[in-house]
């Protein structure tokens, strides 16, 4: 009978150890799933960052082109204004001021 009690106690300890092992395996699996989710999230953020950096570079290049165009248009307008003033000045001096 003592032998049977010892075997039952050993089986209980084995059962408890197996339950602990199963619980630990489940926790490890959950931790690995969390790690994988974090890794996927990190990869997605890295892709977003790269895409945003590319868009920022493109926007900066476009802004530089627009600034260059703005300067060119301003110079052309200044030239046109000067030409119009010169023509108006010539027309006024050619008319002698008489209506």
KOLVOMAR-622204 format. One record per atom (N, C-alpha, C, O): x, z, y; residue in three letters. Coordinates in steps of 0.05 Angstrom, whole numbers, padded with zeros to 5 digits, always signed. Layout:
XZYALA;...
This chain:
+00016+00000-00024UNK;+00000+00000+00000UNK;+00017+00000+00025UNK;+00010-00013+00045UNK;+00039+00014+00025UNK;+00057+00015+00048UNK;+00069-00012+00052UNK;+00074-00020+00075UNK;+00074-00026+00030UNK;+00085-00052+00032UNK;+00065-00071+00045UNK;+00073-00088+00062UNK;+00040-00068+00039UNK;+00019-00085+00050UNK;+00016-00079+00080UNK;+00012-00097+00096UNK;+00018-00054+00087UNK;+00017-00047+00116UNK;+00040-00058+00131UNK;+00037-00068+00153UNK;+00064-00058+00120UNK;+00087-00069+00133UNK;+00084-00099+00136UNK;+00092-00110+00157UNK;+00073-00112+00116UNK;+00069-00141+00118UNK;+00049-00147+00140UNK;+00052-00166+00155UNK;+00027-00132+00140UNK;+00006-00136+00161UNK;+00018-00131+00189UNK;+00012-00146+00208UNK;+00034-00111+00192UNK;+00047-00106+00218UNK;+00066-00129+00225UNK;+00067-00138+00248UNK;+00080-00139+00206UNK;+00098-00161+00211UNK;+00082-00186+00219UNK;+00090-00201+00237UNK;+00060-00191+00205UNK;+00043-00213+00212UNK;+00031-00211+00240UNK;+00029-00230+00255UNK;+00023-00186+00248UNK;+00013-00181+00275UNK;+00035-00187+00296UNK;+00030-00200+00316UNK;+00059-00178+00290UNK;+00081-00183+00309UNK;+00087-00213+00310UNK;+00092-00223+00332UNK;+00086-00226+00287UNK;+00090-00255+00287UNK;+00068-00269+00302UNK;+00074-00287+00318UNK;+00043-00261+00299UNK;+00021-00273+00313UNK;+00024-00268+00343UNK;+00020-00286+00359UNK;+00032-00244+00351UNK;+00036-00238+00380UNK;+00059-00255+00391UNK;+00057-00265+00413UNK;+00080-00258+00375UNK;+00103-00274+00384UNK;+00095-00304+00387UNK;+00103-00317+00406UNK;+00079-00314+00368UNK;+00069-00341+00370UNK;+00051-00345+00394UNK;+00052-00366+00408UNK;+00034-00326+00399UNK;+00016-00328+00423UNK;+00033-00328+00448UNK;+00027-00343+00467UNK;+00053-00311+00449UNK;+00071-00311+00472UNK;+00086-00337+00476UNK;+00089-00347+00498UNK;+00094-00348+00453UNK;+00108-00374+00454UNK;+00089-00396+00463UNK;+00097-00413+00480UNK;+00064-00396+00454UNK;+00045-00416+00463UNK;+00039-00413+00493UNK;+00037-00433+00507UNK;+00036-00388+00502UNK;+00031-00383+00530UNK;+00054-00393+00547UNK;+00050-00406+00568UNK;+00079-00388+00538UNK;+00102-00397+00553UNK;+00104-00427+00553UNK;+00111-00439+00573UNK;+00098-00440+00530UNK;+00098-00469+00529UNK;+00078-00481+00548UNK;+00083-00501+00561UNK;+00054-00468+00549UNK;+00033-00478+00568UNK;+00042-00475+00597UNK;+00038-00493+00613UNK;+00055-00452+00603UNK;+00065-00448+00630UNK;+00086-00468+00637UNK;+00087-00479+00660UNK;+00104-00474+00618UNK;+00125-00494+00623UNK;+00113-00521+00627UNK;+00122-00536+00645UNK;+00093-00528+00612UNK;+00079-00554+00615UNK;+00066-00556+00642UNK;+00068-00577+00656UNK;+00053-00534+00651UNK;+00041-00534+00678UNK;+00062-00536+00700UNK;+00058-00551+00719UNK;+00084-00522+00696UNK;+00106-00524+00716UNK;+00117-00552+00717UNK;+00123-00562+00739UNK;+00120-00565+00694UNK;+00130-00592+00694UNK;+00111-00611+00708UNK;+00119-00629+00722UNK;+00085-00607+00703UNK;+00064-00624+00716UNK;+00065-00620+00746UNK;+00063-00639+00761UNK;+00069-00595+00755UNK;+00071-00589+00784UNK;+00096-00603+00795UNK;+00095-00615+00817UNK;+00118-00601+00781UNK;+00143-00614+00789UNK;+00139-00644+00792UNK;+00148-00656+00811UNK;+00126-00655+00772UNK;+00121-00684+00773UNK;+00103-00692+00796UNK;+00108-00712+00810UNK;+00082-00676+00801UNK;+00065-00681+00825UNK;+00081-00679+00851UNK;+00078-00696+00868UNK;+00098-00659+00852UNK;+00115-00656+00876UNK;+00134-00680+00879UNK;+00138-00690+00901UNK;+00145-00688+00857UNK;+00164-00711+00857UNK;+00150-00736+00866UNK;+00160-00752+00882UNK;+00125-00741+00856UNK;+00110-00764+00864UNK;+00103-00762+00894UNK;+00104-00782+00908UNK;+00095-00738+00903UNK;+00089-00734+00931UNK;+00113-00739+00949UNK;+00111-00751+00970UNK;+00136-00730+00940UNK;+00161-00734+00955UNK;+00168-00764+00956UNK;+00176-00774+00977UNK;+00164-00777+00934UNK;+00170-00806+00933UNK;+00151-00821+00952UNK;+00159-00839+00966UNK;+00126-00813+00952UNK;+00106-00826+00970UNK;+00113-00821+00999UNK;+00111-00839+01016UNK;+00122-00796+01005UNK;+00130-00790+01033UNK;+00155-00806+01040UNK;+00157-00816+01063UNK;+00174-00810+01022UNK;+00198-00825+01027UNK;+00190-00854+01033UNK;+00202-00867+01050UNK;+00172-00865+01017UNK;+00163-00893+01021UNK;+00149-00895+01048UNK;+00153-00914+01063UNK;+00132-00876+01055UNK;+00118-00876+01081UNK;+00138-00875+01104UNK;+00136-00889+01124UNK;+00159-00858+01100UNK;+00179-00855+01121UNK;+00194-00881+01125UNK;+00199-00890+01147UNK;+00201-00894+01103UNK;+00215-00920+01105UNK;+00197-00941+01118UNK;+00207-00956+01135UNK;+00172-00941+01110UNK;+00153-00961+01122UNK;+00150-00955+01152UNK;+00150-00974+01168UNK;+00147-00930+01159UNK;+00144-00923+01188UNK;+00169-00929+01204UNK;+00167-00938+01226UNK;+00192-00924+01192UNK;+00217-00931+01205UNK;+00219-00961+01210UNK;+00228-00970+01231UNK;+00210-00977+01191UNK;+00210-01006+01193UNK;+00191-01014+01216UNK;+00198-01031+01232UNK;+00168-01002+01216UNK;+00148-01008+01237UNK;+00158-01000+01264UNK;+00154-01014+01284UNK;+00172-00977+01266UNK;+00183-00968+01291UNK;+00205-00988+01301UNK;+00206-00994+01325UNK;+00221-00997+01283UNK;+00242-01016+01290UNK;+00229-01042+01301UNK;+00238-01053+01321UNK;+00209-01051+01287UNK;+00195-01076+01295UNK;+00182-01072+01322UNK;+00183-01090+01339UNK;+00169-01048+01327UNK;+00157-01043+01352UNK;+00177-01041+01375UNK;+00173-01051+01397UNK;+00200-01030+01369UNK;+00222-01029+01389UNK;+00232-01056+01396UNK;+00237-01062+01419UNK;+00235-01073+01376UNK;+00244-01101+01381UNK;+00223-01116+01397UNK;+00230-01131+01415UNK;+00198-01112+01391UNK;+00176-01125+01406UNK;+00176-01115+01434UNK;+00172-01131+01453UNK;+00180-01089+01438UNK;+00180-01078+01466UNK;+00203-01090+01482UNK;+00200-01096+01505UNK;+00226-01094+01468UNK;+00249-01106+01482UNK;+00243-01135+01490UNK;+00250-01143+01512UNK;+00230-01150+01472UNK;+00222-01177+01478UNK;+00202-01178+01501UNK;+00204-01195+01519UNK;+00183-01160+01501UNK;+00163-01159+01522UNK;+00176-01152+01549UNK;+00169-01163+01570UNK;+00195-01133+01549UNK;+00209-01126+01573UNK;+00225-01150+01584UNK;+00225-01154+01608UNK;+00237-01164+01567UNK;+00252-01188+01575UNK;+00234-01209+01587UNK;+00240-01221+01607UNK;+00211-01213+01574UNK;+00191-01232+01585UNK;+00180-01222+01612UNK;+00176-01239+01630UNK;+00176-01196+01614UNK;+00166-01186+01639UNK;+00186-01191+01662UNK;+00178-01199+01684UNK;+00211-01186+01656UNK;+00232-01191+01676UNK;+00232-01221+01684UNK;+00235-01227+01708UNK;+00231-01238+01665UNK;+00231-01267+01670UNK;+00207-01275+01687UNK;+00210-01291+01706UNK;+00183-01265+01681UNK;+00159-01271+01696UNK;+00162-01261+01724UNK;+00154-01274+01743UNK;+00172-01236+01727UNK;+00176-01225+01754UNK;+00195-01242+01771UNK;+00190-01247+01794UNK;+00217-01252+01759UNK;+00235-01269+01773UNK;+00222-01295+01781UNK;+00226-01305+01804UNK;+00206-01307+01763UNK;+00192-01332+01770UNK;+00172-01327+01792UNK;+00169-01344+01810UNK;+00158-01305+01791UNK;+00139-01299+01812UNK;+00153-01295+01839UNK;+00144-01305+01860UNK;+00175-01281+01839UNK;+00191-01277+01863UNK;+00199-01305+01874UNK;+00198-01309+01898UNK;+00208-01322+01857UNK;+00216-01349+01865UNK;+00192-01365+01877UNK;+00195-01378+01897UNK;+00169-01363+01863UNK;+00145-01377+01873UNK;+00137-01366+01900UNK;+00129-01381+01918UNK;+00138-01340+01903UNK;+00130-01327+01928UNK;+00149-01336+01950UNK;+00140-01343+01973UNK;+00175-01337+01944UNK;+00194-01346+01964UNK;+00189-01375+01972UNK;+00191-01382+01995UNK;+00183-01392+01952UNK;+00178-01420+01958UNK;+00153-01423+01975UNK;+00153-01439+01994UNK;+00132-01408+01968UNK;+00107-01410+01984UNK;+00112-01400+02012UNK;+00102-01412+02031UNK;+00127-01379+02016UNK;+00134-01369+02043UNK;+00150-01390+02058UNK;+00145-01394+02082UNK;+00168-01402+02044UNK;+00185-01423+02058UNK;+00167-01446+02066UNK;+00170-01457+02088UNK;+00149-01455+02049UNK;+00131-01477+02055UNK;+00113-01469+02079UNK;+00109-01485+02097UNK;+00102-01445+02077UNK;+00085-01436+02099UNK;+00101-01434+02125UNK;+00090-01440+02147UNK;+00125-01425+02124UNK;+00142-01422+02147UNK;+00148-01450+02159UNK;+00148-01453+02184UNK;+00154-01469+02142UNK;+00159-01496+02151UNK;+00134-01508+02164UNK;+00136-01522+02184UNK;+00112-01503+02151UNK;+00086-01514+02162UNK;+00080-01502+02189UNK;+00070-01516+02206UNK;+00085-01476+02193UNK;+00079-01463+02218UNK;+00098-01473+02240UNK;+00089-01478+02262UNK;+00124-01476+02233UNK;+00142-01485+02253UNK;+00139-01515+02259UNK;+00145-01524+02281UNK;+00129-01530+02241UNK;+00125-01559+02245UNK;+00100-01564+02261UNK;+00098-01585+02274UNK;+00081-01546+02261UNK;+00056-01550+02276UNK;+00060-01543+02305UNK;+00042-01549+02321UNK;+00081-01529+02312UNK;+00086-01522+02339UNK;+00068-01500+02349UNK;+00068-01493+02373UNK;+00054-01488+02332UNK;+00037-01466+02339UNK;+00011-01475+02352UNK;-00006-01458+02359UNK;+00007-01501+02356UNK;-00017-01510+02368UNK;-00038-01515+02347UNK;-00033-01525+02326UNK;-00063-01507+02353UNK;-00084-01510+02333UNK;-00094-01538+02331UNK;-00112-01544+02316UNK;
